Structures are given as C-alpha cells and as structure tokens.
Amino acid sequence: MIALVRKISAIALVALVLFFTVISILAIWDIIQIEQILQKSLSTLLVIFVSSAIALFIFAVLYKSEEK
C-alpha cells in the first residue's frame, strides 16, 4: 500500500515538474507573458513537494511493515 502511495505521489510530482518546466520555458522565450505567475507556480510546487515528502515520511514511520 505504501509503495502504491509513493508511486502515485512520485508520478504526480513529476507531472507537476514537467508542467511548470513547460510554463517556464515558454515564459523564457516570451511565448507567454507572465509576471507573478512563475514565482507563484514555483512556490506552489515547493509547498506541494515538501508536504508530499512529510506525508511520505509519516506513512513510512507509522505504517512501517513488521516483516523480518
């Protein structure tokens, strides 16, 4: 179960990284005009990453399998 949560979280984070990377590249090449959007997007991505890391840590500690 934990492995599934980790895989889903990893896929979601990679998708967010790819999305924000495309937005950033389009902004660098002046294809789209952004002012505060890039900063807000990157800070949102950072918050999502940190909260996901904390959630995964909690699941790893609290729901640790007791197999030997």
Secondary structure, DSSP 4 states (H G I P E B T S, - for coil): -HHHHHHHHHHHHHHHHHHHHHHHHHHHTTSS--SSHHHHHHHHHHHHHHHHHHHHHHHHHHT-----
